[in-house]
Amino acid sequence: MNLATRIDLNDVSSFPSRRVEQWKYTDVRRYLREVPAAAERIDVEVDGGPFRALCTNEYQTFGNGRTHEGDNLLKGFGRKGLTVRPDAPLLDAIRFVSDSAFGGWQASLGYTVGPNDHVVLLESYEGRAGAYIANAAINFVVLEGGRLDRIVLADDTAEAISISRADVTLSEGSEFNQTILTTGAKLQRFETNVTHPGHGATVRADGLYALTGDRHADLTSIVTHAGPDGQTSQLIKGVVRDTARGVFQGKIVVERGADGTDARMGHHALILSDRGEVDAKPELIIYADDVQCAHGNTVGNLDESALFYMQQRGLSAEEARALLTRAFLFEVVDRIEHEGAREEVRTWLMESS
């Protein structure tokens, strides 16, 4: 799986169709056949969003792809080794707010975490109204000994096309933890591409999707281990109802010389309707010896015996299903280490699912 496709809303030839292998489950050309009109500029409060109670440092807000200064391209945003890792991490926020009937926007930025810094990045995609087309790209760099915890909440509208790509470059001894949580859109994709150097660097790349109606969410990732003694852990969970469609494409590559790699991937989904759909494609490609790698994938329904057990103790069938579904998804949420962010995410998920 090659993640080389980069979408440019000003270039129709960059819009992938299902004939492109890595996009066969998320057919952009089906919905987007011409360059969209530019989304109108909107004013957005600079300190709002789902994480407004947590953020204590940098706060970057995009309204239809533009900052308050009118930029849609930022360079060098982030932390650059100004502090030695503090007892409490720095909390930054990035917001992408969309509100447009049919217009499109795109924005890109670079984010750097300096040596020995620890940053919790709170990232949100907030759809207010409209059938907008959103295209965001972020380049992350984590320098030696640095740690980045990226937590993403995606709340697009049901009519939107929303695409986000993250390219992550790690250094020796660095750490990257990611949790993406989404309720989908008409067509939505979060893509993560990690260059893993080994040499004590670690990656946790988690996510969950909770989909209803005819929403679509695609969580695609590739982690390439280029050096020895690196670790990767990935847990993706999803719940699909009605005619919604969930997609997971995960790939871990262990290059020659990356001995001592420990990489594990799991995807588990529930389909709670007759017409829901889940497409999963977990892959391991290993060119090195002396590695520990594994992947697992399950798709099914709720455990009927567990439902019966809970109903015997006074819960209605609806209450029992809701409780079991949340418990299923909360396994991903519980892996978020920052307590405040974990509780905000838990609250958001309970209100959204």
C-alpha positions in Angstrom: 0.0 0.0 0.0 1.6 3.2 -1.2 0.3 6.4 0.5 1.9 8.7 -2.1 -1.5 10.2 -3.2 -1.8 13.8 -2.1 -5.0 15.5 -2.8 -4.9 19.1 -4.1 -8.4 20.6 -4.4 -7.1 22.8 -7.2 -6.1 19.8 -9.3 -8.8 17.4 -10.4 -6.2 14.8 -11.5 -5.2 14.4 -7.8 -8.6 13.2 -6.8 -8.3 9.4 -6.3 -11.0 6.9 -7.4 -11.6 3.3 -6.3 -9.2 2.2 -9.0 -6.3 3.5 -6.8 -5.6 0.5 -4.5 -5.1 2.5 -1.3 -8.3 4.5 -2.0 -10.6 1.7 -3.2 -12.8 1.9 -0.1 -12.9 5.7 -0.1 -13.8 6.8 -3.6 -13.3 10.6 -3.8 -14.1 10.8 -7.5 -17.6 9.4 -6.8 -18.5 12.6 -5.1 -15.9 15.2 -6.3 -15.4 15.5 -10.1 -14.4 19.1 -10.4 -12.5 21.8 -8.5 -14.8 23.1 -5.8 -15.4 26.8 -5.3 -13.4 28.3 -2.5 -15.2 28.3 0.8 -16.1 31.7 2.1 -14.0 33.2 4.9 -15.6 32.8 8.4 -14.7 34.2 11.8 -14.2 31.7 14.5 -13.6 32.3 18.2 -9.9 31.6 18.9 -10.3 29.7 22.1 -13.3 27.5 21.6 -13.8 23.9 20.6 -14.1 20.7 22.5 -10.8 21.1 24.3 -11.3 24.7 25.4 -11.1 23.9 29.1 -7.7 22.1 28.7 -5.5 24.1 26.4 -2.9 26.2 28.2 -0.5 27.2 25.5 -0.5 27.6 21.7 -4.0 27.8 20.1 -4.2 27.7 16.3 -7.6 28.0 14.7 -8.5 27.6 11.1 -12.0 28.8 9.9 -12.7 27.3 6.5 -8.9 26.7 6.1 -7.8 30.2 7.1 -6.4 31.7 10.3 -7.6 35.1 11.5 -4.6 36.6 9.6 -5.9 34.9 6.4 -3.2 32.3 6.1 -3.8 28.7 5.1 -0.2 27.7 5.3 1.8 27.7 8.5 5.4 26.7 9.0 7.2 25.9 12.2 4.3 25.9 14.5 4.9 23.9 17.7 7.5 23.4 20.4 11.2 23.6 19.5 13.2 22.5 22.5 12.7 25.6 24.6 12.1 23.6 27.8 13.4 20.3 29.2 10.5 17.9 29.6 8.4 19.3 32.4 6.6 17.3 35.1 3.3 18.3 33.4 3.2 18.3 29.6 2.5 21.4 27.5 -1.0 21.4 26.0 -1.5 22.9 22.5 -4.6 23.0 20.3 -5.3 23.0 16.6 -8.9 23.6 15.4 -10.3 23.1 11.9 -13.7 24.7 11.8 -15.9 24.3 8.6 -19.0 26.0 7.6 -19.9 26.2 3.9 -22.8 25.2 1.7 -20.6 23.6 -1.0 -17.2 25.3 -0.9 -13.8 23.7 -0.4 -10.8 24.6 1.6 -7.3 23.2 2.3 -4.7 24.1 4.8 -1.3 22.7 5.7 1.1 23.3 8.6 4.3 21.9 10.2 4.5 21.1 13.9 7.8 20.4 15.7 8.4 18.9 19.1 11.9 19.7 20.4 14.4 17.4 22.2 13.1 16.1 25.5 9.8 18.1 25.2 6.5 16.5 26.0 3.5 18.0 24.2 -0.1 17.0 24.2 -1.7 18.2 21.0 -5.5 18.6 21.1 -6.8 18.6 17.5 -10.4 19.0 16.5 -12.4 19.0 13.2 -15.6 20.9 13.8 -18.3 20.9 11.1 -20.9 23.6 11.8 -23.1 23.3 8.7 -23.0 22.5 5.0 -21.6 20.1 2.4 -18.1 21.5 2.6 -14.9 19.9 1.2 -12.1 20.0 3.7 -8.4 19.0 3.0 -5.9 19.3 5.9 -2.2 18.3 5.9 0.1 18.3 8.9 3.8 17.5 8.9 5.0 16.4 12.4 8.6 16.2 13.5 9.5 14.8 16.9 13.2 15.4 17.8 15.4 13.1 19.9 13.9 12.3 23.2 10.7 14.3 22.5 7.2 13.0 23.0 4.0 14.0 21.1 0.6 12.8 22.2 -1.9 13.7 19.4 -5.6 13.4 20.3 -8.0 14.1 17.5 -11.8 14.6 17.7 -13.6 14.7 14.4 -17.2 16.0 14.3 -17.9 16.7 10.6 -21.4 17.2 9.2 -23.1 14.3 7.5 -22.9 16.0 4.1 -19.2 16.8 4.2 -16.2 15.5 2.4 -13.3 15.7 4.9 -9.7 14.5 4.4 -6.8 14.8 6.8 -3.3 13.6 6.2 -0.5 13.5 8.8 3.1 12.7 8.0 5.2 12.0 11.1 9.0 11.9 11.3 10.5 10.5 14.5 14.0 10.6 15.9 15.9 8.2 18.0 14.4 7.8 21.5 11.3 9.8 20.6 7.7 8.9 21.3 4.5 9.4 19.3 1.1 8.5 20.7 -2.1 9.1 18.6 -5.8 8.6 19.2 -8.3 9.5 16.5 -12.0 9.5 17.3 -14.6 10.2 14.7 -18.3 10.1 13.9 -17.6 10.1 10.1 -19.0 12.2 7.3 -20.4 11.6 3.8 -16.8 10.7 2.9 -14.1 11.1 5.5 -10.5 9.8 5.7 -7.7 10.2 8.3 -4.4 9.1 7.0 -1.3 8.7 9.1 2.2 8.0 7.7 4.9 7.4 10.2 8.7 7.2 9.6 10.0 5.1 12.5 13.8 5.2 13.1 13.9 2.4 15.7 16.6 2.9 18.3 14.3 3.1 21.2 11.5 5.2 19.5 7.9 4.1 20.2 4.6 4.6 18.5 1.0 4.1 19.6 -1.4 4.7 16.8 -5.0 4.2 18.0 -8.4 5.2 16.8 -12.1 4.6 16.9 -15.1 5.3 14.7 -18.8 5.4 15.8 -21.0 5.7 12.7 -24.7 6.1 12.1 -26.9 7.0 9.1 -25.0 6.7 5.9 -21.7 8.1 7.2 -18.3 6.9 6.1 -15.0 6.9 8.0 -11.6 5.7 6.8 -8.7 5.3 9.2 -5.6 4.5 7.1 -2.1 4.3 8.4 1.4 3.1 7.5 4.3 2.8 10.0 7.7 2.1 8.5 10.4 0.8 10.8 13.7 1.8 9.3 16.0 0.9 12.2 16.4 -1.7 15.0 14.8 -1.9 18.4 11.6 0.1 17.8 8.1 -0.5 19.0 4.7 0.1 17.5 1.3 -0.7 19.1 -2.0 0.0 17.3 -5.6 -0.6 18.4 -8.5 0.5 16.2 -12.2 -0.1 17.2 -15.4 0.7 15.4 -19.1 0.6 15.7 -21.3 0.8 12.6 -25.1 1.3 12.5 -27.8 1.8 9.8 -26.1 2.0 6.4 -22.8 3.5 7.6 -19.4 2.2 6.4 -16.2 1.9 8.4 -12.8 1.4 6.8 -9.5 0.4 8.4 -6.3 0.1 6.4 -3.2 -0.5 8.5 0.2 -1.4 7.4 3.4 -1.9 9.3 6.7 -2.3 7.3 9.8 -3.6 8.9 12.8 -2.8 6.7 16.0 -4.8 6.4 18.2 -4.1 9.4 15.3 -3.2 11.7 16.0 -6.2 13.9 14.5 -6.2 17.4 11.3 -4.6 16.2 8.2 -5.2 18.3 5.0 -4.3 16.3 1.4 -5.2 17.1 -1.8 -4.2 15.4 -5.4 -4.9 16.2 -8.7 -3.9 14.5 -12.1 -4.9 16.0 -15.5 -3.7 14.8 -19.2 -4.2 15.6 -21.9 -4.1 12.9 -25.2 -3.3 14.6 -27.4 -3.3 11.6 -28.2 -5.5 8.6 -26.9 -3.0 6.0 -23.8 -1.6 7.8 -20.4 -2.4 6.3 -16.8 -2.6 7.6 -13.8 -3.1 5.3 -10.5 -4.0 7.0 -7.1 -4.5 5.5 -4.4 -5.1 8.1 -0.9 -5.8 6.7 2.6 -6.7 8.0 5.5 -6.6 5.6 8.7 -7.9 7.2 12.2 -7.9 5.7 14.2 -8.3 8.9 15.0 -11.2 11.2 14.6 -11.4 15.0 11.3 -9.4 15.2 8.1 -9.8 17.1 5.1 -8.8 14.9 1.4 -9.7 15.0 -1.9 -8.4 13.8 -5.5 -9.3 14.5 -8.9 -8.4 13.0 -12.5 -9.2 14.1 -15.8 -8.0 12.8 -19.1 -9.2 14.5 -22.1 -8.2 16.6 -22.6 -7.8 20.3 -22.4 -10.9 22.5 -26.0 -12.2 22.9 -25.2 -14.0 26.2 -23.9 -10.7 27.6 -27.0 -8.9 26.5 -29.2 -11.5 28.1 -27.2 -11.4 31.3 -27.6 -7.6 31.6 -31.3 -7.8 30.8 -31.8 -10.4 33.5 -30.4 -7.8 36.0 -33.0 -5.1 35.1 -31.6 -3.3 32.1 -33.7 -2.8 29.0 -32.4 -4.2 25.7 -31.6 -0.7 24.5 -29.7 0.2 27.7 -27.8 -3.1 27.6 -26.7 -2.5 24.0 -25.6 1.0 24.7 -23.6 0.0 27.8 -21.8 -2.9 26.0 -21.1 -0.7 22.9 -19.5 2.0 25.0 -17.5 -0.5 27.0 -16.2 -1.9 23.7 -15.1 1.6 22.5 -13.8 2.8 25.8 -10.9 0.4 25.6 -9.3 2.8 23.1 -10.1 5.8 25.2 -8.6 4.3 28.3 -5.2 4.1 26.5 -5.0 8.0 26.5 -2.5 8.8 29.2 -3.4 12.4 29.9 -6.2 12.3 32.4 -7.9 15.6 31.5 -7.9 14.8 27.7 -9.1 11.3 28.4 -12.1 12.5 30.4 -12.9 15.2 27.7 -12.8 12.4 25.1 -15.0 10.1 27.2 -17.6 12.8 27.6 -17.5 13.7 23.9 -17.9 10.1 22.9 -20.9 9.5 25.2 -22.6 12.5 23.8 -21.8 11.6 20.2 -22.5 7.9 20.0 
